[in-house]
């Protein structure tokens, strides 16, 4: 594969202090060269980028976040309100804080027993404008964070550092034209969905599907297992409502041509699609159910439906595309989505029953008012993926033989819990008489995210939490805002540690990073019955990444119970992932856990495996005391 590698001239000299008095700087303000370095520059105000900023600033770093769009939050504030995860127990850290605040907003505004509080699903299903408000509030609490909106990455200047390349400056241009913004920082984070900074800096990356042989993944490649350049389909996440007082009806898109949409007629009516805006899998505009607060629907592509919103057949040029190419592709999506909805709601040939149902829905007056109530961002499910120290693959998501858990990652800096999920990478046939190819769905075990996913082997001061190091198949399970936020939180803290120590990111003390992440309420292993506010949390996380809970349950000896469904994709805590700290410690388990401790540590006599078992010490008491002896 051809890599986007470039040569740059290093820039010597210092830089002046970037003022951090106001939170936001827009493109209309005076542009100037930054004269002194900040600790961290983050490209992309996605949830991953914002989590990185908050994490680093919490520990004292000064941070500048630069975003090409006119608002922060990525897809969380652009229509994707049904956050993708399987269990609440997989959420933690900055994302959990965000969700708690969203829920509290609805409690304070509508009351604890209100429909809105129920609908927000513990804060993970907030309205876009509420999500934006909460994220802005979280940023404003840290004086060291500055956000620059409507500035696009233009260039990168590199130098050499003992065989590693080092980013010295990143140069941005305002979207309104004129001037430049040059930021020099000790550390840089690429938090864009596209991986634009890593590509500009010359980091190796991949676009498309690997072949089946490359990593031995069962879902890799085309039907013959061959590699290609196809990426997962994109679509807009419309936010619709059936509340007349808040409803704005869909208008014709610019350049509308009825003939572009007549092909959908063959699918509408009795025996076909009777509800085009539907919570089921026979509609076109799939409304996630239950609805969001205040009767809003997060609309998504409908897997396996005869007519789809996602358009995987036109996306392949997007990741490496120039601005004009990307704008064309984004425009094609917008035209198709809006034109299709307008056609169904207004064309005389649409069956009246179908049309009546569709016309109950419209855009929301109180969402995206500055963009004609349309989401400002396209849902980029996958673009570039860095080739880093650890390439996350299908194997990292599957339970190992003889265990209920996924493979142990001793350098884990976060966790995820979602299926391997691809909406398709291509299409056979026409828009209305075809099918998606490259679509797959496969169950996973909750998984850990190793530190090597965030860093390259070639660049000393760059971390990449969004376009991170993963195969196409592996990426399909982590391309979710809660998981990206977990990776972002770890990247921000790792950047802080590397800057403070003056070392390359490859030399960050991962054990120290894990300790600080756990102290900030972030999980590094999936344990369902010990949360960050529990006194044993630090001990459980510490020993968990060392294998304390792997192999305790063997599904070959006894079938595990099925997880209980909440609704949709969401389930209750995964069975057999408990620590069960209230249980008495057995001599064999005590011996096993003691073996995880370095020989340099003096273990208290009362934790001798036989004594612990004889005195009926609980698992929790044993682990906590052992952790205290280490720390």
C-alpha positions as CSV (number, residue, x, y, z in Angstrom):
1,X,0.0,0.0,0.0
2,X,1.2,3.5,-0.8
3,X,1.9,5.5,2.3
4,X,1.5,9.3,2.7
5,X,5.0,10.1,3.8
6,X,6.5,13.5,3.5
7,X,9.8,15.3,4.3
8,X,9.8,18.4,6.6
9,X,12.4,20.9,7.7
10,X,12.8,21.2,11.5
11,X,12.2,24.6,13.0
12,X,14.5,25.8,15.7
13,X,13.7,28.4,18.3
14,X,11.2,29.0,21.1
15,X,7.6,30.0,21.0
16,X,5.5,32.5,23.2
17,X,2.8,31.8,25.6
18,X,-0.6,30.9,24.2
19,X,-3.2,32.7,26.2
20,X,-5.7,30.5,27.8
21,X,-8.1,33.1,29.2
22,X,-11.0,32.3,27.0
23,X,-12.1,28.8,26.1
24,X,-12.9,29.2,22.5
25,X,-11.2,31.0,19.6
26,X,-13.1,31.3,16.3
27,X,-11.8,31.7,12.8
28,X,-13.0,35.3,12.7
29,X,-10.5,36.4,15.4
30,X,-7.1,37.7,14.6
31,X,-4.6,35.0,13.6
32,X,-1.1,35.0,14.9
33,X,1.9,32.7,15.3
34,X,2.1,31.1,18.7
35,X,5.4,32.1,20.3
36,X,5.9,29.6,23.1
37,X,5.1,25.9,23.4
38,X,2.2,24.5,25.3
39,X,2.3,21.0,26.7
40,X,-0.1,19.4,24.3
41,X,-1.7,20.2,21.0
42,X,-4.7,18.0,20.0
43,X,-6.1,17.9,16.5
44,X,-9.8,17.1,16.6
45,X,-12.4,18.0,19.2
46,X,-14.0,14.6,19.0
47,X,-14.9,12.8,22.2
48,X,-11.6,11.1,22.1
49,X,-9.8,14.5,21.7
50,X,-11.8,16.1,24.5
51,X,-11.2,13.2,26.8
52,X,-7.5,13.6,26.1
53,X,-7.6,17.4,26.8
54,X,-9.5,16.9,30.1
55,X,-7.2,14.1,31.2
56,X,-4.0,16.0,30.5
57,X,-5.3,19.3,32.0
58,X,-6.5,17.6,35.1
59,X,-2.9,16.8,35.9
60,X,-1.5,20.2,35.1
61,X,-0.8,20.3,31.3
62,X,-1.7,23.2,29.1
63,X,-3.7,22.1,26.1
64,X,-4.8,23.5,22.8
65,X,-7.5,21.6,20.9
66,X,-7.9,22.6,17.2
67,X,-11.1,21.6,15.4
68,X,-12.0,22.2,11.7
69,X,-15.8,22.2,12.4
70,X,-17.7,25.0,14.1
71,X,-18.4,23.1,17.3
72,X,-16.9,20.5,19.6
73,X,-18.0,16.9,20.3
74,X,-17.7,15.2,17.0
75,X,-20.6,12.8,16.4
76,X,-21.8,13.1,20.0
77,X,-23.1,16.5,19.2
78,X,-23.9,15.8,15.5
79,X,-26.7,13.2,15.8
80,X,-25.1,10.1,17.3
81,X,-26.9,10.2,20.6
82,X,-27.4,6.4,21.1
83,X,-23.9,5.8,22.3
84,X,-22.7,2.3,21.2
85,X,-21.7,-0.1,24.0
86,X,-23.1,-3.3,25.4
87,X,-22.9,-3.0,29.2
88,X,-22.8,0.0,31.5
89,X,-20.0,-1.8,33.4
90,X,-17.7,-1.1,30.4
91,X,-18.0,2.7,30.9
92,X,-15.7,4.7,33.1
93,X,-13.5,7.7,33.3
94,X,-14.2,10.8,31.3
95,X,-17.1,9.3,29.4
96,X,-18.8,8.1,32.6
97,X,-18.4,11.6,34.0
98,X,-20.0,13.0,30.8
99,X,-22.9,10.5,31.0
100,X,-23.5,11.3,34.7
101,X,-23.7,15.0,33.9
102,X,-26.1,14.5,31.1
103,X,-28.4,12.5,33.4
104,X,-28.1,15.2,36.0
105,X,-29.1,17.8,33.5
106,X,-32.4,16.0,32.9
107,X,-32.9,15.4,36.6
108,X,-32.5,19.1,37.4
109,X,-34.6,20.3,34.5
110,X,-37.5,17.8,34.4
111,X,-37.3,15.9,37.8
112,X,-35.9,12.6,38.8
113,X,-39.0,10.6,37.9
114,X,-39.5,12.3,34.5
115,X,-39.8,10.7,31.1
116,X,-36.7,12.6,30.0
117,X,-34.6,11.0,32.7
118,X,-35.7,7.6,31.8
119,X,-35.2,8.2,28.1
120,X,-31.6,9.5,28.6
121,X,-30.6,6.0,29.6
122,X,-28.3,7.0,32.5
123,X,-27.0,9.9,30.4
124,X,-25.9,7.9,27.4
125,X,-28.8,9.0,25.2
126,X,-28.7,12.7,25.5
127,X,-30.1,15.2,22.9
128,X,-27.3,16.6,20.7
129,X,-27.6,20.2,22.1
130,X,-27.5,18.8,25.7
131,X,-24.4,16.7,24.9
132,X,-22.7,19.8,23.5
133,X,-23.7,21.9,26.6
134,X,-22.3,19.2,29.0
135,X,-19.0,18.9,27.0
136,X,-18.5,22.6,27.0
137,X,-19.1,22.7,30.8
138,X,-16.5,19.9,31.3
139,X,-13.9,21.8,29.3
140,X,-14.6,25.1,31.0
141,X,-13.6,23.7,34.4
142,X,-10.0,23.4,33.3
143,X,-8.1,26.7,32.9
144,X,-5.4,25.0,30.9
145,X,-7.6,24.1,28.0
146,X,-8.0,26.3,24.9
147,X,-10.3,25.3,22.0
148,X,-9.7,26.7,18.5
149,X,-12.6,26.2,16.1
150,X,-12.9,26.4,12.3
151,X,-9.2,25.8,11.7
152,X,-8.0,23.1,9.3
153,X,-4.7,21.3,9.5
154,X,-2.3,22.5,6.7
155,X,1.2,21.4,7.5
156,X,3.6,19.7,9.9
157,X,7.2,20.5,10.7
158,X,9.4,17.6,11.9
159,X,12.9,17.1,13.4
160,X,14.9,14.1,14.3
161,X,15.3,12.8,17.9
162,X,17.7,9.9,18.3
163,X,16.3,8.0,15.4
164,X,12.7,8.9,16.1
165,X,10.9,11.7,14.2
166,X,9.5,14.5,16.4
167,X,6.7,16.9,15.5
168,X,7.9,20.5,16.2
169,X,5.0,22.5,14.9
170,X,1.6,22.0,13.4
171,X,0.2,24.7,11.1
172,X,-3.5,25.4,10.7
173,X,-5.4,27.7,8.4
174,X,-8.7,29.3,9.3
175,X,-11.7,28.1,7.3
176,X,-12.6,31.7,6.5
177,X,-9.2,32.3,4.8
178,X,-6.2,34.5,5.6
179,X,-3.5,34.0,8.2
180,X,-2.2,30.9,9.8
181,X,-2.1,29.5,13.3
182,X,1.2,27.8,14.2
183,X,1.3,25.7,17.4
184,X,4.5,24.4,18.9
185,X,4.0,21.8,21.7
186,X,5.9,19.2,23.6
187,X,3.3,16.5,22.6
188,X,0.7,16.1,19.9
189,X,-2.4,13.9,19.7
190,X,-4.3,13.1,16.5
191,X,-7.9,12.8,17.6
192,X,-9.5,13.2,14.1
193,X,-11.7,10.6,12.7
194,X,-9.7,10.6,9.6
195,X,-6.1,10.4,11.0
196,X,-5.1,13.6,9.2
197,X,-2.3,14.6,11.6
198,X,-0.6,11.1,11.6
199,X,-0.7,11.1,7.8
200,X,0.8,14.6,7.5
201,X,3.5,13.6,9.9
202,X,4.5,10.6,7.8
203,X,3.3,7.9,10.2
204,X,2.6,4.6,8.5
205,X,-1.1,3.8,8.2
206,X,-3.5,1.5,6.4
207,X,-6.8,2.2,4.5
208,X,-9.2,-0.6,3.6
209,X,-9.5,-4.3,4.4
210,X,-6.5,-6.6,5.2
211,X,-6.4,-10.0,3.7
212,X,-7.4,-13.0,5.8
213,X,-3.9,-14.3,5.9
214,X,-2.3,-11.1,7.3
215,X,-3.6,-11.6,10.9
216,X,-5.5,-14.8,10.5
217,X,-8.9,-13.1,11.1
218,X,-12.0,-15.0,10.1
219,X,-13.8,-11.9,8.9
220,X,-11.0,-10.3,7.0
221,X,-10.9,-9.5,3.3
222,X,-13.4,-10.0,0.5
223,X,-15.3,-13.2,-0.1
224,X,-12.1,-14.9,-1.1
225,X,-10.2,-13.4,1.8
226,X,-8.3,-10.9,-0.3
227,X,-7.2,-7.4,0.8
228,X,-8.7,-4.4,-0.9
229,X,-9.1,-0.6,-0.3
230,X,-12.8,-0.7,0.8
231,X,-13.7,1.2,4.0
232,X,-16.9,0.8,6.0
233,X,-19.9,2.8,4.9
234,X,-20.8,6.3,6.2
235,X,-24.1,8.0,6.7
236,X,-25.6,10.9,8.5
237,X,-27.3,10.4,11.9
238,X,-30.4,12.5,11.5
239,X,-32.3,13.6,14.5
240,X,-36.1,13.6,13.9
241,X,-39.2,14.2,16.0
242,X,-42.9,13.6,15.7
243,X,-43.8,16.5,18.0
244,X,-45.6,19.0,15.8
245,X,-44.5,22.0,17.9
246,X,-40.8,21.1,17.4
247,X,-41.0,19.7,13.9
248,X,-39.4,21.2,10.8
249,X,-40.4,19.4,7.6
250,X,-37.7,18.2,5.2
251,X,-37.1,20.5,2.2
252,X,-35.8,19.7,-1.3
253,X,-32.0,19.5,-1.4
254,X,-30.2,21.7,-3.8
255,X,-30.1,20.2,-7.3
256,X,-33.0,17.8,-6.5
257,X,-33.9,15.4,-9.3
258,X,-36.9,13.2,-8.8
259,X,-35.5,10.5,-11.1
260,X,-32.7,9.9,-8.6
261,X,-35.2,8.5,-6.1
262,X,-38.0,6.8,-8.1
263,X,-36.2,3.4,-7.7
264,X,-37.3,3.3,-4.1
265,X,-41.0,3.0,-5.1
266,X,-40.6,-0.7,-5.9
267,X,-40.0,-1.4,-2.2
268,X,-42.8,0.7,-0.7
269,X,-46.2,-0.6,0.2
270,X,-47.9,-3.9,1.2
271,X,-45.4,-6.7,1.3
272,X,-42.5,-4.3,1.3
273,X,-41.6,-1.3,3.3
274,X,-44.7,0.0,5.0
275,X,-43.0,2.3,7.5
276,X,-39.9,4.0,6.1
277,X,-39.2,5.7,9.4
278,X,-39.2,2.8,11.8
279,X,-37.7,1.2,14.8
280,X,-37.7,-2.2,13.0
281,X,-35.3,-3.6,10.4
282,X,-37.7,-3.2,7.4
283,X,-37.6,0.6,7.4
284,X,-35.1,2.9,5.7
285,X,-34.6,5.6,8.3
286,X,-34.0,3.4,11.4
287,X,-35.1,5.2,14.6
288,X,-33.4,3.8,17.6
289,X,-36.0,2.8,20.2
290,X,-36.8,3.9,22.8
291,X,-36.7,7.5,21.6
292,X,-34.4,10.1,23.0
293,X,-35.6,12.6,25.6
294,X,-38.4,14.9,24.3
295,X,-39.5,12.5,21.6
296,X,-36.5,12.7,19.3
297,X,-35.1,9.8,17.2
298,X,-31.5,9.1,16.5
299,X,-31.8,7.8,12.9
300,X,-29.3,5.4,11.5
301,X,-28.7,3.0,8.7
302,X,-30.8,-0.2,8.8
303,X,-28.6,-3.4,8.4
304,X,-29.7,-5.9,5.8
305,X,-32.6,-3.7,4.7
306,X,-33.6,-3.5,1.0
307,X,-32.9,0.2,0.9
308,X,-30.0,1.6,3.0
309,X,-28.8,5.0,4.2
310,X,-25.1,4.1,4.3
311,X,-23.3,4.5,1.0
312,X,-20.2,2.3,1.3
313,X,-19.7,2.2,-2.5
314,X,-18.6,5.9,-2.7
315,X,-16.4,6.2,0.4
316,X,-13.1,4.7,-0.6
317,X,-11.5,7.9,-1.8
318,X,-12.5,9.8,1.4
319,X,-9.7,8.9,3.8
320,X,-6.8,10.1,1.6
321,X,-8.9,12.5,-0.3
322,X,-8.1,16.2,-0.7
323,X,-10.6,18.8,0.6
324,X,-12.5,18.9,-2.7
325,X,-12.8,15.1,-2.9
326,X,-14.0,14.9,0.7
327,X,-16.5,17.7,0.1
328,X,-17.9,15.9,-2.9
329,X,-18.4,12.7,-1.0
330,X,-20.0,14.4,1.9
331,X,-22.3,16.3,-0.5
332,X,-23.3,13.0,-2.1
333,X,-24.4,11.6,1.2
334,X,-26.3,14.8,2.2
335,X,-28.1,14.9,-1.2
336,X,-29.1,11.3,-1.1
337,X,-30.3,11.3,2.5
338,X,-32.2,14.5,2.3
339,X,-33.5,13.9,-1.2
340,X,-34.8,10.4,-0.3
341,X,-36.6,11.6,2.8
342,X,-38.1,14.5,0.8
343,X,-39.2,12.1,-2.0
344,X,-40.9,9.7,0.4
345,X,-42.7,12.5,2.2
346,X,-43.9,14.4,-0.9
347,X,-43.9,12.5,-4.1
348,X,-47.4,11.7,-5.5
349,X,-46.3,8.1,-6.5
350,X,-45.5,7.1,-2.9
351,X,-48.3,5.0,-1.4
352,X,-50.4,7.2,0.8
353,X,-50.2,5.1,3.9
354,X,-46.4,5.1,3.7
355,X,-46.4,8.8,3.0
356,X,-48.7,9.6,6.0
357,X,-46.4,7.7,8.3
358,X,-43.3,9.3,7.0
359,X,-44.8,12.8,7.3
360,X,-45.3,12.4,11.0
361,X,-41.6,13.0,11.3
362,X,-39.4,16.0,10.7
363,X,-36.2,17.7,11.8
364,X,-36.0,19.4,15.2
365,X,-36.3,23.1,15.6
366,X,-34.0,23.1,18.6
367,X,-31.2,21.1,17.0
368,X,-28.6,22.3,14.5
369,X,-30.4,25.6,13.9
370,X,-27.2,27.0,12.4
371,X,-27.2,24.2,9.7
372,X,-30.9,24.2,8.7
373,X,-31.5,21.6,11.4
374,X,-29.3,19.1,9.6
375,X,-26.4,17.4,11.4
376,X,-23.1,19.2,10.6
377,X,-20.9,16.1,10.4
378,X,-21.1,12.9,8.4
379,X,-20.6,9.7,10.4
380,X,-17.1,8.6,9.5
381,X,-17.1,5.1,10.8
382,X,-13.6,4.3,9.5
383,X,-10.9,6.1,7.5
384,X,-7.1,5.8,8.1
385,X,-5.8,3.4,10.7
386,X,-2.3,3.8,12.1
387,X,0.1,0.9,12.0
388,X,1.4,1.1,15.5
389,X,3.2,-1.0,18.1
390,X,0.2,-3.2,18.7
391,X,-2.4,-3.8,15.9
392,X,-5.7,-4.5,17.5
393,X,-7.4,-7.5,15.7
394,X,-10.3,-9.8,15.8
395,X,-8.3,-12.1,18.1
396,X,-8.1,-9.4,20.8
397,X,-11.9,-9.5,21.1
398,X,-12.5,-13.2,21.4
399,X,-12.6,-15.3,24.6
400,X,-9.5,-17.5,24.9
401,X,-9.8,-21.2,25.0
402,X,-10.7,-22.4,28.5
403,X,-11.7,-18.9,29.7
404,X,-14.7,-16.5,29.5
405,X,-12.4,-13.5,29.1
406,X,-10.6,-12.1,26.1
407,X,-6.8,-12.2,25.9
408,X,-5.0,-10.6,28.8
409,X,-3.3,-7.3,27.9
410,X,-0.8,-6.4,30.5
411,X,-0.4,-2.9,29.1
412,X,-4.1,-2.2,29.0
413,X,-5.1,1.5,29.3
414,X,-8.8,1.1,28.8
415,X,-11.6,-1.4,28.0
416,X,-14.3,-1.8,25.4
417,X,-17.4,-3.9,25.1
418,X,-19.1,-4.1,21.6
419,X,-19.5,-6.5,18.8
420,X,-17.4,-6.8,15.6
421,X,-19.8,-4.7,13.5
422,X,-19.4,-3.5,9.9
423,X,-22.3,-2.0,7.9
424,X,-20.7,-3.0,4.7
425,X,-17.7,-1.9,2.6
426,X,-19.2,-2.0,-0.9
427,X,-22.4,-2.7,-2.9
428,X,-23.4,-5.0,-5.7
429,X,-26.1,-3.8,-8.0
430,X,-27.9,-0.4,-8.1
431,X,-28.8,1.8,-5.2
432,X,-32.3,0.3,-5.0
433,X,-31.7,-3.2,-6.5
434,X,-28.5,-4.3,-4.8
435,X,-27.0,-5.4,-1.5
436,X,-24.1,-4.4,0.7
437,X,-21.0,-6.6,0.7
438,X,-18.4,-6.8,3.4
439,X,-21.1,-6.6,6.1
440,X,-20.5,-8.6,9.3
441,X,-21.6,-8.9,12.9
442,X,-19.8,-11.2,15.4
443,X,-20.1,-11.4,19.2
444,X,-17.1,-10.5,21.4
445,X,-16.0,-10.8,25.0
446,X,-15.3,-7.5,26.8
447,X,-11.8,-6.6,25.8
448,X,-8.8,-4.6,27.0
449,X,-7.0,-1.9,24.9
450,X,-3.2,-2.2,25.0
451,X,-1.0,0.9,25.1
452,X,0.7,0.0,21.8
453,X,-2.5,0.9,19.9
454,X,-1.9,4.6,20.6
455,X,1.7,4.9,19.5
456,X,3.8,4.4,16.4
457,X,7.3,2.9,16.2
458,X,8.6,6.0,14.4
459,X,7.4,9.2,16.1
460,X,8.5,10.3,19.6
461,X,5.7,12.8,20.6
462,X,2.5,11.7,18.8
463,X,-0.4,9.6,20.2
464,X,-3.4,8.5,18.1
465,X,-6.5,7.4,20.1
466,X,-9.2,7.6,17.3
467,X,-7.5,6.5,14.0
468,X,-5.6,4.1,16.3
469,X,-3.7,1.0,15.4
470,X,-6.1,-1.7,14.4
471,X,-7.1,-4.0,11.6
472,X,-10.3,-3.3,9.7
473,X,-12.0,-6.1,11.6
474,X,-10.6,-5.2,15.0
475,X,-11.4,-1.5,14.4
476,X,-15.1,-2.4,13.9
477,X,-15.4,-3.2,17.6
478,X,-13.6,-0.1,18.9
479,X,-15.0,2.6,16.5
480,X,-17.4,3.9,19.2
481,X,-17.4,7.1,21.1
482,X,-17.2,5.6,24.6
483,X,-14.2,3.4,23.5
484,X,-12.6,6.3,21.7
485,X,-13.0,8.4,24.8
486,X,-11.3,5.7,26.9
487,X,-8.4,5.7,24.4
488,X,-8.3,9.5,24.4
489,X,-8.2,9.7,28.2
490,X,-5.2,7.4,28.2
491,X,-3.5,9.3,25.4
492,X,-3.9,12.6,27.2
493,X,-2.4,11.3,30.4
494,X,0.4,9.5,28.5
495,X,1.2,12.8,26.8
496,X,1.3,14.5,30.1
497,X,3.7,11.9,31.6
498,X,6.0,11.9,28.5
499,X,6.2,15.7,28.5
500,X,6.9,15.9,32.3
501,X,9.7,13.2,32.0
502,X,11.0,14.5,28.7
503,X,10.9,11.1,27.2
504,X,9.4,9.7,23.9
505,X,5.9,8.2,24.2
506,X,7.5,4.8,23.6
507,X,9.2,5.2,27.0
508,X,6.1,6.1,29.1
509,X,5.9,4.1,32.3
510,X,2.8,2.1,31.5
511,X,2.4,0.9,35.1
512,X,2.4,4.5,36.3
513,X,-0.1,5.4,33.5
514,X,-2.4,2.6,34.6
515,X,-2.2,3.7,38.2
516,X,-3.1,7.3,37.3
517,X,-5.9,6.2,35.0
518,X,-7.4,4.0,37.8
519,X,-7.1,7.0,40.2
520,X,-9.1,9.0,37.7
521,X,-11.8,6.4,37.6
522,X,-10.8,4.8,34.3
523,X,-11.0,1.0,34.0
524,X,-8.2,-1.1,32.6
525,X,-10.0,-4.5,33.0
526,X,-13.6,-5.4,32.8
527,X,-14.9,-6.4,36.3
528,X,-18.6,-6.1,36.8
529,X,-19.0,-5.8,40.6
530,X,-16.3,-3.3,41.5
531,X,-16.7,0.3,40.5
532,X,-14.3,3.3,40.8
533,X,-15.9,4.5,44.0
534,X,-15.4,1.1,45.7
535,X,-12.4,0.9,48.1
536,X,-11.0,-2.2,46.4
537,X,-11.1,-0.6,42.9
538,X,-7.4,0.2,42.6
539,X,-6.4,-3.2,43.9
540,X,-8.8,-5.0,41.5
541,X,-7.6,-3.1,38.5
542,X,-3.9,-3.5,39.5
543,X,-4.1,-7.2,39.8
544,X,-6.6,-7.6,37.0
545,X,-4.1,-6.4,34.4
546,X,-1.7,-9.0,35.8
547,X,-4.1,-11.9,35.2
548,X,-5.8,-12.2,38.6
549,X,-9.2,-12.8,37.1
550,X,-8.3,-14.7,33.9
551,X,-8.9,-18.4,33.9
552,X,-11.1,-18.4,37.0
553,X,-14.1,-19.6,35.0
554,X,-13.9,-22.3,32.3
555,X,-16.9,-22.4,30.0
556,X,-15.9,-25.9,28.9
557,X,-16.7,-27.2,32.4
558,X,-20.0,-25.4,32.8
559,X,-22.1,-23.3,30.4
560,X,-22.1,-19.7,31.5
561,X,-25.5,-18.1,32.0
562,X,-26.8,-15.8,29.3
563,X,-26.5,-12.1,29.8
564,X,-29.9,-10.5,30.4
565,X,-31.2,-8.1,27.7
566,X,-32.1,-4.5,28.6
567,X,-33.2,-3.5,25.2
568,X,-31.7,-3.1,21.7
569,X,-28.0,-3.8,21.8
570,X,-27.7,-3.2,25.6
571,X,-27.4,-6.0,28.1
572,X,-26.9,-6.3,31.8
573,X,-23.5,-7.1,33.3
574,X,-21.6,-9.9,31.6
575,X,-21.9,-13.1,33.6
576,X,-18.7,-14.6,35.1
577,X,-16.8,-11.3,35.0
578,X,-17.3,-10.6,38.7
579,X,-14.5,-10.3,41.2
580,X,-16.7,-11.7,44.0
581,X,-14.7,-10.0,46.7
582,X,-17.1,-11.1,49.4
583,X,-16.1,-14.8,48.9
584,X,-13.5,-16.4,51.2
585,X,-10.1,-16.8,49.7
586,X,-9.0,-20.3,48.9
587,X,-5.5,-21.5,49.5
588,X,-5.0,-22.2,45.7
589,X,-6.3,-18.7,44.7
590,X,-4.2,-17.0,47.4
591,X,-1.2,-18.8,46.1
592,X,-2.0,-17.8,42.6
593,X,-2.4,-14.2,43.4
594,X,0.7,-14.1,45.5
595,X,2.6,-15.3,42.5
596,X,1.7,-12.1,40.7
597,X,3.7,-10.1,43.2
598,X,7.3,-9.2,42.6
599,X,9.9,-11.1,44.7
600,X,11.2,-7.7,45.8
601,X,7.9,-7.1,47.8
602,X,7.7,-8.3,51.4
603,X,4.3,-10.0,51.7
604,X,2.6,-9.7,55.1
605,X,2.7,-13.0,57.0
606,X,-1.1,-13.1,57.4
607,X,-1.4,-13.3,53.6
608,X,0.4,-16.6,53.5
609,X,-1.9,-18.8,51.3
610,X,-2.6,-21.4,54.0
611,X,-3.1,-18.8,56.8
612,X,-5.4,-16.6,54.6
613,X,-7.6,-19.6,53.8
614,X,-7.7,-20.9,57.4
615,X,-8.7,-17.5,58.7
616,X,-11.5,-17.1,56.1
617,X,-10.0,-13.9,54.7
618,X,-12.2,-12.6,51.9
619,X,-10.9,-12.1,48.4
620,X,-11.4,-8.4,48.8
621,X,-9.6,-8.1,52.0
622,X,-6.7,-10.2,50.6
623,X,-6.3,-8.2,47.5
624,X,-6.6,-4.9,49.2
625,X,-4.0,-5.8,51.8
626,X,-1.7,-7.2,49.2
627,X,-2.0,-4.0,47.1
628,X,-1.2,-1.9,50.2
629,X,2.0,-4.0,50.7
630,X,3.0,-3.3,47.1
631,X,2.2,0.4,47.1
